[in-house]
Amino acid sequence: MATPGSHPADTPATPDANPQRAISARSSAGDVLLDYLTRQVAELRQQAPLVHKDAPDSVHQMRMAARRLRSALATGKKLFDDGAVEGIRAELKWLSGALGAARDPEVVNERLRALLAQEPPELVFAAAAERIDAELSSAAAAGRVAALEALDGGRYRRLLGSLDTLLAAAPLADRASAPAPKAMRKLLAKEKARVRGRVRALDEPAEEPVSRDVRLHEIRKAAKRVRYAAETARPVVGKKARRAEKAAHEIQAILGVHQDSVVARALLAELGSRALRSGENGFTYGRLHAAEEALARSAEADFFKAWKKFP
């Protein structure tokens, strides 16, 4: 593996690869979208060497840049020629997953440590607390190794090259030349309609069995799309975009608490099952599972309160 600071893929893009665009109400929709993408590619490159140095929050920030890029390409895909962005979106999903393998176990571990700290000491068995920490610390360490291997590999370098090509020679469709304010409002409205549809479908029957947890997670992902679409549109849409961004971010955060609970409960159930098979006491896992269920119910209630304010 290469040492930190020796990664050609992490060097800044040339000005020609990432041109800066002056954005105003007279800009085209294509220019607004490309400006947002340019800034996120720059953030991706900036965070990569920090990830190698294990700088605080760098994995999270790099993953956010990858997610913003992927979301913006989905929202604005019709501003590009047919099929121009699907491959890049797939590679950004891969990158986000590679980074998530390093971060997600840390998030769950912090969450469960906080819950353990709230438990009466006499109800926390040391073996359970140690096993939770060992399981998640091991997963985070393995995830970090995998993430660094991904950033040092050819697949990541090819992704950066594809992004630079997209920005330098954007295959824009005719509709990308439309005035930005109207076009970006339309794209934002489409994403808002998507999240409303998923909320309406929350209690509707489905052809295939879908758990409520999965449906809430889908609402969260749709809210993220609204948030990033609003970020993109903000320079030319203004206050309405800021309101949508704030409301979507709140929903995303609330349902993020819910999704973290889903992940934590699955782990606790697995650890409790292992404890039963090995003759250990699984009481602490059950206590934490019940606490997580309560947190999930509270998050869902908070979501419905926040949803009433969605613009």
C-alpha positions as CSV (number, residue, x, y, z in Angstrom):
1,M,0.0,0.0,0.0
2,A,1.3,3.5,-0.8
3,T,2.2,5.8,2.1
4,P,0.2,8.9,2.9
5,G,0.9,11.8,0.6
6,S,2.1,9.6,-2.3
7,H,-1.2,9.2,-4.1
8,P,-1.3,10.7,-7.6
9,A,-5.1,10.2,-7.6
10,D,-5.4,12.7,-4.7
11,T,-3.6,15.6,-6.4
12,P,-5.7,18.6,-7.3
13,A,-7.3,18.5,-10.7
14,T,-6.0,20.9,-13.3
15,P,-8.0,24.1,-13.9
16,D,-9.0,22.8,-17.3
17,A,-10.4,19.7,-15.8
18,N,-12.5,21.5,-13.2
19,P,-13.4,24.9,-14.6
20,Q,-14.9,27.5,-12.3
21,R,-18.2,29.0,-13.4
22,A,-19.7,32.4,-12.3
23,I,-23.3,31.6,-11.3
24,S,-26.1,34.1,-11.5
25,A,-29.8,34.2,-12.3
26,R,-28.8,34.4,-16.0
27,S,-26.9,31.1,-15.9
28,S,-28.0,28.0,-17.6
29,A,-29.2,25.0,-15.7
30,G,-26.2,23.1,-17.0
31,D,-23.8,25.6,-15.6
32,V,-25.4,25.5,-12.2
33,L,-25.3,21.8,-12.1
34,L,-21.7,21.6,-13.3
35,D,-20.6,24.2,-10.8
36,Y,-22.0,22.1,-7.9
37,L,-20.4,19.0,-9.3
38,T,-17.1,20.8,-9.6
39,R,-17.1,21.8,-6.0
40,Q,-18.0,18.3,-4.8
41,V,-15.2,16.7,-6.9
42,A,-12.8,19.2,-5.3
43,E,-14.0,18.2,-1.9
44,L,-13.6,14.5,-2.8
45,R,-10.0,15.1,-3.8
46,Q,-9.3,17.3,-0.7
47,Q,-10.5,14.7,1.7
48,A,-8.7,11.6,0.2
49,P,-5.3,12.4,1.6
50,L,-6.9,13.3,5.0
51,V,-8.5,9.8,5.0
52,H,-5.0,8.3,4.5
53,K,-3.8,10.4,7.5
54,D,-6.8,9.3,9.6
55,A,-7.8,12.9,10.1
56,P,-11.0,13.3,12.2
57,D,-14.2,13.2,10.3
58,S,-12.4,12.8,6.9
59,V,-14.0,9.5,6.0
60,H,-17.5,11.0,6.7
61,Q,-16.7,14.2,4.7
62,M,-15.4,12.3,1.7
63,R,-18.3,9.9,1.7
64,M,-20.7,13.0,1.8
65,A,-19.0,14.4,-1.2
66,A,-19.4,11.1,-3.1
67,R,-23.1,11.0,-2.1
68,R,-23.7,14.6,-3.1
69,L,-22.1,13.9,-6.5
70,R,-24.2,10.7,-7.0
71,S,-27.4,12.5,-5.9
72,A,-26.8,15.5,-8.1
73,L,-26.1,13.3,-11.1
74,A,-29.4,11.5,-10.5
75,T,-31.4,14.7,-10.0
76,G,-29.9,16.3,-13.1
77,K,-29.4,13.3,-15.3
78,K,-31.8,14.6,-18.0
79,L,-29.5,17.6,-18.4
80,F,-27.0,15.2,-19.8
81,D,-27.1,13.1,-22.9
82,D,-28.9,9.7,-22.4
83,G,-26.7,7.2,-20.5
84,A,-23.9,9.7,-19.8
85,V,-23.9,9.5,-16.0
86,E,-25.1,6.1,-15.1
87,G,-21.7,4.5,-15.0
88,I,-20.2,7.3,-12.9
89,R,-23.2,7.0,-10.5
90,A,-22.5,3.3,-10.1
91,E,-18.9,3.9,-9.3
92,L,-19.8,6.7,-6.8
93,K,-22.0,4.2,-5.1
94,W,-19.1,1.7,-4.8
95,L,-16.9,4.4,-3.4
96,S,-19.5,5.5,-0.8
97,G,-19.9,1.8,0.2
98,A,-16.1,1.4,0.6
99,L,-15.9,4.5,2.8
100,G,-19.0,3.4,4.8
101,A,-17.4,0.1,5.8
102,A,-14.9,2.2,7.7
103,R,-17.3,4.7,9.3
104,D,-20.6,2.8,10.0
105,P,-19.2,0.5,12.7
106,E,-17.7,3.5,14.5
107,V,-21.1,5.2,14.5
108,V,-22.9,2.2,15.9
109,N,-20.2,1.6,18.5
110,E,-20.5,5.2,19.7
111,R,-24.2,4.9,19.9
112,L,-24.1,1.6,21.9
113,R,-21.4,3.0,24.2
114,A,-23.7,5.9,25.0
115,L,-26.6,3.5,25.8
116,L,-24.4,1.4,28.0
117,A,-23.4,4.4,29.9
118,Q,-27.0,5.1,30.7
119,E,-27.6,1.6,32.0
120,P,-27.4,0.8,35.8
121,P,-23.9,-0.7,36.3
122,E,-25.4,-3.8,38.0
123,L,-27.3,-4.6,34.7
124,V,-24.3,-4.4,32.4
125,F,-22.3,-7.5,32.2
126,A,-18.7,-6.8,31.3
127,A,-18.4,-9.6,28.8
128,A,-21.3,-8.1,26.7
129,A,-19.8,-4.6,26.7
130,E,-16.4,-5.9,25.8
131,R,-17.8,-8.1,23.0
132,I,-19.8,-5.2,21.5
133,D,-16.7,-3.0,21.4
134,A,-14.5,-5.8,20.1
135,E,-17.0,-6.7,17.3
136,L,-17.4,-3.1,16.1
137,S,-13.8,-2.1,16.5
138,S,-12.7,-5.0,14.5
139,A,-15.3,-4.2,11.8
140,A,-14.2,-0.6,11.7
141,A,-10.5,-1.6,11.4
142,A,-11.2,-4.0,8.6
143,G,-13.3,-1.4,6.9
144,R,-10.5,1.2,7.1
145,V,-8.1,-1.2,5.5
146,A,-10.6,-1.9,2.7
147,A,-11.3,1.8,2.2
148,L,-7.5,2.7,1.9
149,E,-7.1,-0.1,-0.6
150,A,-10.0,1.3,-2.6
151,L,-8.4,4.8,-2.6
152,D,-5.1,3.4,-3.6
153,G,-6.5,1.3,-6.5
154,G,-7.1,1.8,-10.1
155,R,-10.8,1.8,-9.8
156,Y,-10.8,5.0,-7.8
157,R,-8.3,6.7,-10.2
158,R,-10.5,5.8,-13.1
159,L,-13.5,7.3,-11.3
160,L,-11.6,10.6,-10.8
161,G,-10.7,10.5,-14.5
162,S,-14.3,10.0,-15.5
163,L,-15.4,12.9,-13.2
164,D,-12.8,15.2,-14.7
165,T,-13.8,14.2,-18.2
166,L,-17.5,14.9,-17.4
167,L,-16.7,18.3,-16.1
168,A,-14.2,19.3,-18.8
169,A,-16.3,18.0,-21.8
170,A,-19.8,17.8,-20.3
171,P,-22.2,15.8,-22.6
172,L,-25.0,18.2,-22.0
173,A,-28.5,17.8,-23.5
174,D,-30.3,20.6,-25.2
175,R,-32.5,21.2,-22.1
176,A,-29.3,22.1,-20.1
177,S,-29.3,25.4,-21.8
178,A,-32.6,26.5,-20.2
179,P,-32.5,29.4,-17.8
180,A,-31.4,28.1,-14.4
181,P,-34.0,29.5,-12.0
182,K,-37.0,27.9,-13.6
183,A,-35.1,24.6,-14.5
184,M,-33.7,24.2,-11.0
185,R,-37.1,24.9,-9.4
186,K,-38.5,22.2,-11.6
187,L,-35.8,19.7,-10.6
188,L,-36.2,20.5,-6.9
189,A,-40.0,20.1,-7.2
190,K,-39.6,16.7,-8.7
191,E,-37.4,15.5,-5.8
192,K,-39.9,16.9,-3.3
193,A,-42.7,15.0,-5.1
194,R,-40.6,11.8,-4.8
195,V,-40.3,12.1,-1.0
196,R,-44.0,12.9,-0.7
197,G,-44.9,9.8,-2.7
198,R,-42.8,7.6,-0.4
199,V,-44.4,9.1,2.7
200,R,-47.9,8.4,1.2
201,A,-46.7,4.8,0.5
202,L,-45.6,4.2,4.1
203,D,-48.8,2.5,5.1
204,E,-50.0,1.3,1.7
205,P,-49.9,-2.4,0.8
206,A,-47.1,-3.5,-1.5
207,E,-46.8,-6.3,-4.1
208,E,-43.8,-7.6,-2.3
209,P,-43.5,-7.6,1.6
210,V,-41.6,-4.5,2.6
211,S,-40.9,-3.7,6.3
212,R,-41.8,-0.4,7.8
213,D,-38.1,0.1,8.6
214,V,-37.2,-0.3,4.9
215,R,-39.9,2.2,3.9
216,L,-38.7,4.8,6.4
217,H,-35.2,4.3,5.1
218,E,-36.4,4.9,1.6
219,I,-38.0,8.2,2.8
220,R,-34.7,9.2,4.3
221,K,-32.9,8.6,1.0
222,A,-35.5,10.6,-0.9
223,A,-35.1,13.4,1.7
224,K,-31.4,13.4,1.0
225,R,-32.1,13.8,-2.7
226,V,-34.2,16.9,-1.8
227,R,-31.5,18.3,0.4
228,Y,-28.8,18.0,-2.2
229,A,-31.1,19.2,-5.0
230,A,-31.8,22.3,-2.9
231,E,-28.1,22.8,-2.3
232,T,-27.5,22.7,-6.0
233,A,-30.4,25.1,-6.7
234,R,-29.8,27.5,-3.9
235,P,-27.6,30.0,-5.9
236,V,-30.4,30.7,-8.3
237,V,-33.5,29.8,-6.4
238,G,-32.7,31.4,-3.0
239,K,-35.0,31.3,0.0
240,K,-37.3,28.5,-1.2
241,A,-34.3,26.3,-1.8
242,R,-32.9,27.1,1.6
243,R,-36.2,26.2,3.3
244,A,-36.4,22.9,1.4
245,E,-32.8,22.1,2.3
246,K,-33.3,22.8,6.0
247,A,-36.5,20.8,6.1
248,A,-35.0,17.8,4.2
249,H,-31.9,17.9,6.4
250,E,-34.0,17.7,9.5
251,I,-36.0,14.7,8.2
252,Q,-32.8,13.0,7.1
253,A,-31.2,13.4,10.5
254,I,-34.3,12.1,12.4
255,L,-34.6,9.1,10.1
256,G,-30.9,8.6,10.4
257,V,-31.4,8.0,14.1
258,H,-34.0,5.5,13.2
259,Q,-31.8,3.7,10.6
260,D,-28.9,3.5,13.0
261,S,-31.3,1.8,15.5
262,V,-32.2,-0.7,12.8
263,V,-28.6,-1.6,12.3
264,A,-27.8,-1.6,16.0
265,R,-30.7,-3.9,16.8
266,A,-29.7,-6.4,14.1
267,L,-26.2,-6.5,15.7
268,L,-27.6,-6.9,19.2
269,A,-29.9,-9.7,18.1
270,E,-26.9,-11.5,16.5
271,L,-24.7,-11.1,19.6
272,G,-27.5,-12.2,21.8
273,S,-28.0,-15.3,19.7
274,R,-24.2,-16.1,19.9
275,A,-24.3,-15.6,23.6
276,L,-27.1,-18.1,24.0
277,R,-25.3,-20.7,21.8
278,S,-22.1,-20.3,23.9
279,G,-23.8,-20.3,27.3
280,E,-23.1,-16.7,28.0
281,N,-25.5,-14.3,29.7
282,G,-27.3,-12.3,27.0
283,F,-29.3,-10.1,29.3
284,T,-27.4,-6.9,28.5
285,Y,-28.0,-7.3,24.7
286,G,-31.7,-7.6,25.4
287,R,-31.7,-4.4,27.6
288,L,-29.9,-2.5,24.8
289,H,-32.2,-3.9,22.1
290,A,-35.3,-2.7,24.1
291,A,-33.6,0.8,24.5
292,E,-33.0,0.9,20.8
293,E,-36.6,0.0,20.0
294,A,-37.7,2.9,22.2
295,L,-35.3,5.2,20.3
296,A,-36.7,4.1,17.0
297,R,-40.3,4.7,18.1
298,S,-39.3,8.2,19.3
299,A,-37.5,8.9,16.0
300,E,-40.6,7.9,14.0
301,A,-42.8,10.2,16.1
302,D,-40.3,13.0,15.6
303,F,-40.4,12.4,11.8
304,F,-44.1,12.9,11.6
305,K,-43.8,16.1,13.5
306,A,-41.1,17.3,11.2
307,W,-43.0,16.2,8.1
308,K,-45.8,18.6,8.9
309,K,-43.4,21.4,8.2
310,F,-42.1,20.0,4.9
311,P,-42.6,22.7,2.3
